[in-house]
Structures are given as structure tokens and as C-alpha cells.
Amino acid sequence: MSMVSRRRALSLLLLGATAPLALGMRHAGAATGAAAVAFRHGVASGDPLADRVVLWTRVTPEAAVPSLRLAWEVAADAAFQRPVRRGTVDATAARDFTAKVDVDGLKPGQDYWYRFTHGTVTSPVGRTRTLPRGPTDSVVMAAVTCALYPNGYFNAYDHLAQLDRLDVVVELGDYIYEYGAKDDDYGMENGRRLGRIPEPAHDIVTLADYRLRYAQYRRDADLQAAHARAPWICVWDDHEVCNDTWAGGAENHHDGQGAFLTREAAAVQAYYEWMPIREPRPGQAAEEIQRAFQFGDLATLVMVETRLQARSRQLEWSVPGDLPMAVYEVAADKGRRKVADPAVAAQVMAAVKAGGSPPAPYVLGPDEEAIRAYGANPERQMMGVRQEQWLAATLKASVAAGTPWQVLGNEVVMARTAAPKFEKALGADGVARWLGALPEAARASLAQIVQLASFDIPFDLDGWDGYPAARERVYDAIKAAAVEGRAGNTVVLSGDSHAFWVNELYDAGGSTRVAAEFGASSITSPSPGEELHLPQLGDIMKTQNPEVLLNDHQAKGYVLLTLTHQAATADLVAVTIDAKPYQARTLSRWRVAATTTPGVERPRQV
């Protein structure tokens, strides 16, 4: 199916879900008889603008009814002594009894409190904030990502809910995970121990499945507290559908799970129902959730979408046969040279296919040239042409208006990161000790990873490193946004990796530092370093990759970004996940000084 017809089909599938939603209702409406209900999933707000914000809740009826009329109110104080807006909204069975209202007529840069009621039952109270307009001294935003329910407690959500100052939460994807509760499912070793069992107990595929998973997440008290503390600006990554999604399929979509488009439509419908995000405009495809937010004269936050609209299929380390392979000859100094003679290569390949090992002095390994050529193909997409054009225009308008900071809310790591050379870092004896200490089953699979990583290939083919041509187009847009005598400062916030990162991003020529990148670790999801049983992985990545200034695979938590006209300051906040009460600390603090010249200053630890 073409991309155009695919987007149209998904929009039509969602039309029945989005049509009943009435946003911006401020009239009282006719009251209906009060039914017995409960607000078990808290409240939330999102997509704030200078004059409006989306409010959300979910009501649970005790008896089967088609809809419930909820009253909502917004006040300028927590005691609701100074009401500013009120109205009603229907929560319907067609939308899983979730309800959203886009409240307008608010003042810029103001805190507000809100709640919902049905009869005598009142929801928890939420706090939200509109975006500032005009001169703005500072903005504080928390970047969060990757919350695997069974793997640990959502303590980081509770911690940010306690912050004295928090203007907005930037959610970078993997808000939920799709995996089930089998013993070998992702995170279930901790899930069994902590009693955090996914609902339903299988991989989620249908609309009912996705709704049930969101409902379980939103019963979590820590997540409810974070939503009630500040407005959220969200974008999905892959696990809101399933692992390593691209525009046509996914690594974790298998035979017997139906058509991928049907699964994606169910996932996207549930996302719009359960998240405090504006609904698609008329004529807008449901996947088009890229959007921008203006924080006065200080910053433009640009949320990009890199999964469902246009992403080309990624190569997968973990899928047998996915990486193109080549035959290499090992020299006396242990250097490797790709075999150019097709007859020799064919003989070696035939021996391997027959179940043997490559005869000395030959080895098999990833075809470095083919992988580089595959990634460099300019036809390969992350965002698609239309979104790239929109991003370029948004950045240019922000810089032209004199806005000092352009912040990209981006799902996956953008820096260049080569696969770690374990033997170079640890030595042959160190690798042998590391692998020898592991269970036999893990030892075999990790030995294969060590061998693959010894070749010159990217660490993360699912990130921007798998799409270097598309990444360079983003860098070109950042550079082109600069105008004579005026330039912005680009900061990239990234999710997905389950590790903290501080990176300086250079263009392909290596002459221009185009952006600083702060990668948020996960709320709970295990990092590659944890999965490899290698605490030193972050240090290895830093040592072997010139763009990487910090990489930490041990800590969980979030990034707290504070913007002023003088600097962007990022606190990497580490929060423990295995018990309550928990511990929290600032892992490190980094500062990027604002500049009016093209390029961005290097992040420096303070």
C-alpha cells in the first residue's frame, strides 16, 4: 500500500473514534441522571498553548451505559475559589469512557487547577500551566521516556511530581510497552519479583488489549501524580504499537497477529483516547503528530514523529540474516580485509552454509560497505519529505523571530555512535573473563554480539545512525535556519536508548557543531549495558565515539532542562526503581552557553 493510501486508510479507521469528541465545550449542557462511577485513572493535561490546554480524565461506570456527562472546571487557585472556565463533556463507551476538553480563553504563563465531576463524585485535582507569551526569563521542562511496567517502580514520575518548578513534561515515547507476562517476556524477571504483571498477560494487539494496558499504567499512583503536576507534551515511539515499528511493519509483529495496519490503527486510537493530546485536525492523518510549541521569546519546542508516517525499514542486529554479510581475510597482524574475489567468497559461504566454520584465514562478518551504502541511500526516510519541510520552516521562523533556543523533542538518539570494540576496551583476557562469568546460554549470544560489534558498523541501527542521509537533512535544516547576524541554538532531547547521553552533534563534514544532545535514560526499562551484564559499556561508548561526552547505562531517571537567555542547563536526574521508598540524585549537570553565531556551544559539565 502506498504511503498516501496507507495514511488515508488509517485516518478512516480512526474516524469513528475521533468524531464523537467535542473539544472546547464550555456550555453547561443538559444534565443526565447520575450513575455510580469512579475516577480510577486520575487526570492529565497536555498540549498547552498561551491561551488553552487540553484536559483529560477517564471515568469508570459501575453499570453498562453508553455515555456519561461529566462537568469540568478550571480555577486560578487550588481551592477553586477563583473559577475561570467550566462546562461539560461526554465520556462515551465508544472512547473507552475517556474524555478530553480543549479549554480556551486562558491567560498566558499562568498556573491553573482543574477537576471533573459526575454527580457527587469528583476526580483528583490536576495542576496545569499555559505557555508564556512575550518576554520570558526561564522555562523548566522534564524529558521522560521508556516506562516498562514490570521492570520496576515508576519512582521517577513521583520524583518529578514533587519538583518546586516544572512548566511542562516532554514525553519522548515508549509510554507503554506491548509485551506480555510470560517468564521470558521483557522485564518479567523483575515483574514477578515486584508483583508488576502486565495486563493483559499477552502481547497487546487489539483495541481492547491496548486500552487495558493504558488503563493499567494509568492506575499507577506515581504516573497519576506526574500527570497531575504539569501539562505533558507527548509523542510516540515504537512500543506504543510494537517494537521497532516502521511505516509498514515492525520487528515485533508476527504471523497470527493479523494485518499490521489494523494493529497500528488500534494502537493509535487508544493513544488518542488515553493521552492528553489534541485530536487530528480535519484532513490531517492520525500519524501526523509533529507539532511546535512557543515558550514566549525564549524557546521553540519542536516535536517530531519518526515512526509511523514515513520511516523506512531498519536493519536489525537481532534478526538472523538481516545484516548483509561478507567474507573477510584475516592478516597476520589480525587486520581484516574484505575478500574481493567472488569465487573465494562463494567457497567460504558454501562451507558455512553446510554447517562448518569459515576456513582459515577467513571470517564472516557484517558487510561494512553494504551497511554504509544502505544507510546513506537518500531515499531512506525517518520523517518524510513533508515533515522535513515543515521542520525546516519551523526552525527558520523561530530563529528569524529572535528565539534563542530551538529544542527538538526526538524519539531516538541522533549522535554518531559506532558499535563498541569490546576487545579493544577490555583486552582479550577481559572479554574472556566477562563472558566466562555469564550463564552458558547468555555467553553464546553475547559472544556473537562481541564478534559483530568488532566490525565498523553503527551501534544503533534503529536510531538516526541507521538513517545518516535523513539525519544530514535535519542538520542542513538547522544550519539553514541561521540568518545574517542571527542564529539559534539547537538542543536535541532524545529517548529510546534506556541510557543517559550528553553528545555534541557534528555535520557530516565534521566542521560544524550543529546541536547539543541530551538523551534521557528510561523510567524503568533495562539498558544495553544491563542486558550485556557490562557496567563499563557507557565508558566504552564515550571513549570510542568522539561525539559522546557522557554515556551512563546504569542509572534510570529523567532529564531536567532549564532554559534562560544565557544558557541551557541539563540535570541528569537518577532515580532508583527497585524499591519504595527510593533514592534520587543528580548524576551530573551540563551547561550549553547561548551564542548568536552559527552552531552551538559545546556542552560543559558544571
HUHUQUI-V511031 format. One record per run of one state. SS is the DSSP state (hx for helix, st for strand, lp for the rest). FROM is the first residue (numbers start at 1). TO is the last residue. If there is no record, write none. Layout:
BEGIN
ss=SS from=FROM to=TO
ss=SS from=FROM to=TO
END
This chain:
BEGIN
ss=lp from=1 to=2
ss=hx from=3 to=18
ss=lp from=19 to=36
ss=st from=37 to=38
ss=lp from=39 to=42
ss=st from=43 to=46
ss=lp from=47 to=52
ss=st from=53 to=58
ss=lp from=59 to=59
ss=st from=60 to=61
ss=lp from=62 to=66
ss=st from=67 to=75
ss=lp from=76 to=82
ss=st from=83 to=92
ss=hx from=93 to=95
ss=lp from=96 to=97
ss=st from=98 to=103
ss=lp from=104 to=110
ss=st from=111 to=118
ss=lp from=119 to=120
ss=st from=121 to=122
ss=lp from=123 to=125
ss=st from=126 to=129
ss=lp from=130 to=137
ss=st from=138 to=144
ss=lp from=145 to=148
ss=hx from=149 to=151
ss=lp from=152 to=154
ss=hx from=155 to=161
ss=lp from=162 to=167
ss=st from=168 to=171
ss=lp from=172 to=187
ss=hx from=188 to=194
ss=lp from=195 to=206
ss=hx from=207 to=218
ss=lp from=219 to=220
ss=hx from=221 to=229
ss=lp from=230 to=230
ss=st from=231 to=234
ss=lp from=235 to=244
ss=st from=245 to=246
ss=lp from=247 to=248
ss=st from=249 to=250
ss=lp from=251 to=259
ss=hx from=260 to=274
ss=lp from=275 to=290
ss=st from=291 to=295
ss=lp from=296 to=298
ss=st from=299 to=303
ss=lp from=304 to=324
ss=st from=325 to=330
ss=lp from=331 to=335
ss=st from=336 to=338
ss=lp from=339 to=341
ss=hx from=342 to=353
ss=lp from=354 to=361
ss=st from=362 to=366
ss=lp from=367 to=367
ss=hx from=368 to=376
ss=lp from=377 to=384
ss=hx from=385 to=400
ss=lp from=401 to=404
ss=st from=405 to=410
ss=lp from=411 to=417
ss=st from=418 to=418
ss=lp from=419 to=421
ss=hx from=422 to=436
ss=lp from=437 to=439
ss=hx from=440 to=453
ss=lp from=454 to=457
ss=st from=458 to=458
ss=lp from=459 to=463
ss=hx from=464 to=466
ss=lp from=467 to=467
ss=hx from=468 to=480
ss=lp from=481 to=482
ss=st from=483 to=483
ss=lp from=484 to=485
ss=st from=486 to=486
ss=lp from=487 to=488
ss=st from=489 to=494
ss=lp from=495 to=499
ss=st from=500 to=506
ss=lp from=507 to=512
ss=st from=513 to=519
ss=lp from=520 to=527
ss=hx from=528 to=531
ss=lp from=532 to=536
ss=hx from=537 to=544
ss=lp from=545 to=547
ss=st from=548 to=552
ss=lp from=553 to=556
ss=st from=557 to=564
ss=lp from=565 to=566
ss=st from=567 to=575
ss=lp from=576 to=583
ss=st from=584 to=593
ss=lp from=594 to=603
ss=st from=604 to=605
ss=lp from=606 to=606
END
